Amino acid sequence: MPLRGALTVPGDKSITHRAIILSSLADGEATINNYCPGEDCLHTVAAFQAMGVPIEIAPGRLRVAGKGLWGLREPDSILDCGNSGTGIRLLAGVLAGQDFFSIVTGDASIRRRPMGRVVGPLREMGAVIAGRRGGELAPLAIVGARLRGIVFSSPIASAQVKSSVLLAGLFADGTTSVTEPAQSRDHTERLFEHLGVPVMRNGLTVSLAGQRAFAAKDVAVAGDLSAAAFFLVAALLVPESDVTITGVGVNPTRTGVLEALQEMGAHIELLNPRVQAGEPVADLRVRSAPLCGVTIGPERIPRMIDEFPILCVAAACAQGETIVSGAEELRAKESDRIAAMALELRRLGAAVEERPDGLRIMGGRPLEGAVCQSHGDHRVAMSMIVAGLAAQGETRVEDCACVATSFPGFDKKLRGLLTPSGQG
């Protein structure tokens, strides 16, 4: 059955985290519209509520009464970021500049993920941080301090690392600069500018001076392109599909998935372009099309890091060979996404060769329904659900509760496009 109709997707998870953090640190009240209601972002809300920030949660909007840069209070208990790497790493940057003690942690997955990449530069700025394996792993115990600006060259292109250091830079004496080997997503810089915080950009270097205060301002969050990608691929793979996803963020640091799909043969129209809270937004219309394999090298990975699982599904259904390289960072996500996608696509009959830094997928084999696992990873779960649409026979994906971390109601949206009315 084809997918037809129009739908919206949740607000961008990355932007929502940043909007909650910066609105909490601003002076005055702000409304965050179209926020991502996933568990990850609600953990960030709870962390700032625990530090004395009044945040009212309502359908489709958050109301934040900012406490200013120096208005947070010491939390009574450990701050739990759940499954969110963005939450814990960005929060570490904020906590590093406070005049109190805090402990921040997350679920079992987060406690396995590398934290040294933010702990190192934050310590260089003057923060006192303890953690497992010398600060390499959470929980992290942070004694806030008077910070000083640093010139930091990040060994990896990571928006989480860059944003953690820049957020700490708000509280620091002098200027803080971060240089990356390639440009990562720039949502933090755009939101700083939307809120009137001056940011200097010079090539791959971003700098800001320590701030005394900044004013709150409403934020309309763009629809999440990472969430939209599941519907884009589903519509491409299921014959006679025609789907429009409205109000999706098309930030150029995130559109690697669109470019890869177009290179594979997809026809995706960007309609009604506009700007929301400094972010480019458009409506995306996609119709089913035959796809061909592509080569995706390391220079393209930072702009499509979260879309890797669903691109693997597209590659398995495409004619010819797809090779992904330079993606070793994917082994340190909610799951080892390289190993997880190789294993699960093989269950459906795809020919997949796992490599240390990526995959080789020999597309064109018909997929056969099977029982698949999510590996506790929301993006793997949703990708395998889409793969099931393209497979012959029944596919069952087990342990899908993790989908709620980013996209509550994903299955309902998908079913809505499969009904005659086609309204997701």
Residue pairs with C-beta under 8 A, 6 or more apart in sequence:
1 238
1 418
2 238
2 239
2 240
2 241
2 242
2 288
3 231
3 234
3 235
3 238
3 241
3 242
3 243
3 414
3 417
3 418
3 422
4 241
4 242
4 243
4 417
4 422
5 243
5 244
5 416
5 417
5 421
5 422
5 423
5 424
6 243
6 244
6 245
6 246
6 422
6 423
6 424
7 231
7 243
7 244
7 245
7 246
7 413
7 416
7 417
7 423
7 424
8 223
8 245
8 246
8 247
8 424
9 223
9 224
9 227
9 228
9 231
9 245
9 248
9 407
9 413
10 34
10 36
10 37
10 38
10 223
10 224
10 227
10 406
10 407
10 408
11 33
11 34
11 35
11 36
11 221
11 222
11 223
11 224
12 36
12 187
12 221
12 222
12 223
12 224
12 225
12 226
12 249
12 279
13 36
13 38
13 40
13 41
13 86
13 224
13 226
13 227
13 406
14 86
14 159
14 185
14 187
14 224
15 36
15 187
15 191
15 219
15 221
15 222
15 249
15 277
15 279
16 32
16 35
16 36
16 41
16 44
16 221
17 40
17 41
17 44
17 84
17 86
17 87
17 90
18 90
18 163
18 187
18 188
18 191
19 32
19 35
19 191
19 219
19 221
19 277
20 32
20 35
20 41
20 44
20 45
20 48
20 55
20 62
20 64
21 44
21 48
21 90
21 91
21 94
21 167
22 191
22 192
22 195
23 30
23 32
23 62
23 64
23 66
23 216
23 219
24 48
24 51
24 53
24 55
24 64
24 66
24 67
24 72
25 66
25 67
25 68
25 69
25 72
25 94
25 170
25 214
26 66
26 68
26 195
26 214
26 215
26 216
26 217
27 66
27 68
27 213
27 214
27 215
27 216
28 65
28 66
28 215
28 216
29 63
29 64
29 65
29 66
29 216
30 63
30 64
30 66
30 216
30 217
30 218
30 219
31 61
31 62
31 63
31 64
31 218
31 219
32 61
32 62
32 63
32 64
32 218
32 219
32 221
33 60
33 61
33 218
33 219
33 220
33 221
34 60
34 61
34 220
34 221
34 222
34 223
34 247
35 41
35 60
35 61
35 62
35 221
36 221
36 224
36 406
37 408
38 404
38 405
38 406
38 407
38 408
39 82
39 83
39 404
39 405
40 81
40 82
40 83
40 84
40 86
40 87
40 405
40 406
41 84
41 87
42 57
43 80
43 81
43 82
43 84
43 87
44 81
44 84
44 87
44 91
45 55
45 57
45 62
46 80
47 75
47 79
47 80
47 81
47 87
47 91
47 104
48 55
48 64
48 72
49 55
50 75
50 76
50 77
50 79
51 67
51 72
51 73
51 74
51 75
52 67
52 71
52 72
52 73
53 64
53 65
53 66
53 67
53 72
54 64
54 65
55 62
55 63
55 64
55 65
56 62
56 63
56 64
64 216
66 216
68 213
69 170
69 171
69 211
69 212
69 213
69 214
70 99
72 94
72 98
72 100
73 100
74 98
74 100
74 101
74 102
75 102
78 103
78 104
78 105
78 139
79 91
79 102
79 103
79 104
79 105
80 104
80 105
80 106
81 87
81 88
81 91
81 104
81 105
81 106
81 110
82 106
82 107
82 110
82 405
83 106
83 107
83 109
83 110
83 334
83 378
83 402
83 405
84 106
84 110
84 405
85 106
85 110
85 113
85 160
85 333
85 334
86 160
87 106
88 104
88 105
88 106
88 110
88 115
88 138
88 140
89 115
89 117
89 118
89 160
89 161
89 163
89 164
90 160
90 163
90 164
90 167
91 104
92 104
92 115
92 118
92 119
92 122
92 129
92 140
92 142
92 164
93 118
93 122
93 163
93 164
93 165
93 166
93 167
93 168
94 167
94 168
95 102
95 104
95 142
95 144
96 122
96 125
96 127
96 129
96 142
96 144
96 145
96 147
96 168
96 171
97 127
97 144
97 145
97 147
97 168
97 170
97 171
97 172
98 142
98 144
98 171
99 144
100 144
101 141
101 142
101 143
101 144
102 141
102 142
102 144
103 139
103 140
103 141
103 142
104 138
104 139
104 140
104 142
105 111
105 138
105 139
105 140
106 138
109 334
109 335
109 376
110 138
111 132
111 137
111 138
111 139
112 137
113 137
113 138
113 332
113 333
114 136
114 137
114 332
115 131
115 135
115 136
115 137
115 138
115 140
116 134
116 135
116 136
117 154
117 155
117 156
117 158
117 161
118 160
118 161
118 164
118 165
119 129
119 131
119 135
119 136
119 140
120 135
121 150
121 152
121 154
121 161
121 164
121 165
121 168
122 129
122 164
122 165
122 168
123 129
123 135
124 150
124 152
125 147
125 148
125 149
125 150
125 165
125 168
125 169
125 172
125 176
126 145
126 146
126 147
126 148
127 142
127 143
127 144
127 145
127 147
127 168
128 142
128 143
128 145
129 135
129 140
129 141
129 142
129 143
130 140
130 141
131 137
131 138
131 139
131 140
131 141
132 138
132 139
146 173
147 168
147 169
147 171
147 172
147 173
147 210
148 172
148 173
148 174
149 169
149 172
149 173
149 174
149 175
149 176
149 177
149 209
149 210
150 165
150 172
150 176
150 177
151 177
151 179
152 165
152 176
152 177
152 178
152 179
153 179
154 161
154 162
154 165
154 178
154 179
154 180
154 181
155 181
156 180
156 181
156 329
157 180
157 181
157 182
157 183
157 184
157 302
158 180
158 184
158 329
159 184
159 185
159 186
159 187
159 188
159 253
161 178
162 178
162 180
162 184
162 188
162 206
163 187
163 188
165 176
165 178
166 176
166 178
166 188
166 189
166 192
166 206
166 208
167 188
168 176
169 175
169 176
169 208
169 209
169 210
170 197
170 208
170 210
170 211
171 210
172 210
173 210
174 209
174 210
175 207
175 208
175 209
175 210
176 207
176 208
176 209
176 210
177 205
177 206
177 207
178 205
178 206
178 207
179 204
179 205
180 204
181 204
182 204
182 299
182 302
183 204
183 253
183 302
184 253
184 302
185 251
185 253
185 254
185 302
185 303
186 206
186 251
186 253
187 251
187 279
189 199
189 201
189 206
190 251
190 277
190 278
190 279
191 219
191 277
191 278
192 198
192 199
192 208
193 199
193 278
194 217
194 219
194 277
194 278
195 214
195 215
195 216
195 217
196 214
196 215
196 217
197 208
197 211
197 214
198 208
198 209
199 206
199 207
199 208
200 206
200 207
200 208
201 207
219 277
220 276
220 277
221 276
221 277
222 247
222 248
222 249
222 251
222 276
222 277
222 279
222 280
222 281
223 245
223 246
223 247
223 248
223 249
223 281
224 248
224 249
224 406
224 407
225 248
225 249
225 250
225 251
225 254
225 255
225 257
225 258
225 307
226 254
226 257
226 306
226 307
226 379
226 406
227 406
227 407
227 410
228 245
228 248
228 284
229 257
229 307
229 310
229 311
230 310
230 382
230 383
230 385
230 386
230 410
230 414
231 243
231 245
231 286
231 413
231 414
231 417
231 424
232 243
232 245
232 257
232 258
232 261
232 266
232 268
232 284
232 286
233 261
233 310
233 311
233 313
233 314
233 386
234 241
234 243
234 386
234 389
234 390
234 414
234 417
235 241
235 242
235 243
235 286
235 287
235 288
235 417
236 261
236 266
236 286
236 288
236 289
236 291
236 314
237 288
237 291
237 313
237 314
237 317
237 386
237 389
237 390
238 288
238 389
238 390
239 288
240 288
241 286
241 287
241 288
241 417
242 285
242 286
242 287
242 288
243 285
243 286
243 287
243 417
244 271
244 283
244 284
244 285
244 286
245 283
245 284
245 286
246 283
247 276
247 281
247 283
248 281
248 282
248 283
248 284
249 276
249 279
249 280
249 281
250 258
250 270
250 273
250 280
250 281
250 282
250 284
251 279
251 280
252 280
252 303
253 302
253 303
254 303
254 304
255 303
256 300
256 301
256 302
256 303
256 304
256 307
257 304
257 307
257 310
257 311
258 268
258 284
259 300
260 294
260 296
260 300
260 304
260 307
260 311
261 268
261 291
261 311
261 314
262 268
263 294
264 291
264 292
264 293
264 294
264 314
264 315
264 318
265 289
265 290
265 291
265 292
265 318
266 286
266 289
266 291
267 286
267 287
267 289
268 284
268 285
268 286
269 284
269 285
269 286
270 282
270 283
270 284
271 282
271 283
271 284
271 285
272 282
272 283
273 280
273 281
273 282
274 280
274 281
274 282
275 281
290 318
290 319
291 314
291 317
291 318
291 319
291 363
292 318
292 319
292 320
293 315
293 318
293 319
293 320
293 321
293 322
293 323
293 361
293 363
294 315
294 318
294 322
295 322
295 323
296 304
296 311
296 322
296 323
296 324
296 325
296 327
296 358
297 325
297 326
298 325
298 326
298 327
298 357
299 326
301 308
301 324
301 326
301 327
301 329
304 311
305 327
305 329
305 330
306 379
308 324
308 327
308 330
308 337
308 341
308 379
309 337
309 340
309 341
309 377
309 379
309 380
309 382
309 383
310 379
310 382
310 383
310 386
311 324
312 324
312 341
312 345
312 352
312 359
312 361
312 383
313 345
313 383
313 384
313 386
313 387
313 390
315 322
315 324
315 361
315 363
316 345
316 348
316 350
316 352
316 361
316 363
316 365
316 367
316 387
317 363
317 367
317 390
318 363
318 364
319 363
319 364
320 363
320 364
321 360
321 361
321 362
321 363
322 359
322 360
322 361
322 363
323 358
323 359
323 360
323 361
324 358
324 359
324 360
324 361
325 355
325 357
325 358
326 357
326 358
327 338
327 357
327 358
328 338
328 356
328 357
328 358
330 336
330 337
330 338
331 337
331 338
331 339
333 377
333 379
334 375
334 376
334 377
334 378
334 379
334 380
334 402
334 405
335 375
335 376
335 377
335 380
336 375
337 377
337 379
337 380
338 354
338 355
338 357
338 358
338 359
339 354
340 373
340 375
340 377
340 380
341 352
341 359
341 380
341 383
342 352
342 353
342 354
342 359
343 373
344 372
344 373
344 375
344 380
344 384
344 387
345 352
345 361
345 387
346 352
347 370
347 371
347 372
348 367
348 368
348 369
348 370
348 372
348 387
348 391
348 395
349 365
349 366
349 367
349 368
349 370
350 361
350 362
350 363
350 365
350 367
351 361
351 362
351 365
352 359
352 360
352 361
352 362
353 359
353 360
353 361
353 362
366 391
366 392
367 387
367 390
367 391
367 392
368 391
368 392
368 393
369 388
369 391
369 392
369 393
369 394
369 395
370 391
370 395
370 396
371 395
371 396
371 398
372 384
372 387
372 388
372 395
372 396
372 397
372 398
373 397
373 398
373 399
374 380
374 381
374 384
374 397
374 398
374 399
374 400
374 402
374 403
375 399
376 399
376 402
377 402
378 402
378 403
378 404
378 405
378 406
378 407
379 406
381 397
381 399
381 400
381 402
381 403
382 403
382 407
382 410
384 395
384 397
385 395
385 397
385 400
385 410
385 411
385 414
387 395
388 394
388 395
388 396
388 397
400 411
403 410
403 411
413 424
414 424
416 422
416 423
416 424
417 424
